[in-house]
């Protein structure tokens, strides 16, 4: 059992070799060693990883990240990485398939983590108040007694709900259920493009 889904991601990354882009980095949770919980104010341990973090209007933070609408960012960003991380972001954006496709074309592998179960902050595409929110156009910002959290515009009740989002050139190299120490269920996927799959097969890796 992994302490968090972010620990599962780090277990699939080579800190010495990988050049990483984290699309939808949030509070940098993936890169916090000794992470204590969602919205932990501990800063990311960036020197350990070669990671570029991208998100839109991450609030009250002083760590370096690219402030960008992800759906617009991927239209023009053309750098190559060994790993694209898309963790707990596909449930928030209007361009999930395009985000995955960008990762497949700009990284050797894509690491995706999705939450499984009822989304506590689910809004619908037709909700104009959510989609035109001035803070960010494709999600609604919610508050509760414990934390502030971005609304989900889709939910995954099982890993099968993820499959319709996959572009046609995606190959699932690995997938695993993640149940962390709090009992929260998520599912992790490692994706490669069909082109990379053929390259690996020709080298006898697959």
Secondary structure by P-SEA (a helix, b strand, c coil): ccccaaaaaaaacccccccccccccccccccccccccccccccccccccbbbbbbcccccccccccccaaaaaaacccccccbbbbcccccccccaaaaaaaaaacccbbbbbbbcccccccccccccccccccccccbbbbbcccbbbbbbcccccccccccccccccccccbbbbbbccccbbbbbbbbbcaaaaaaaaaaccc
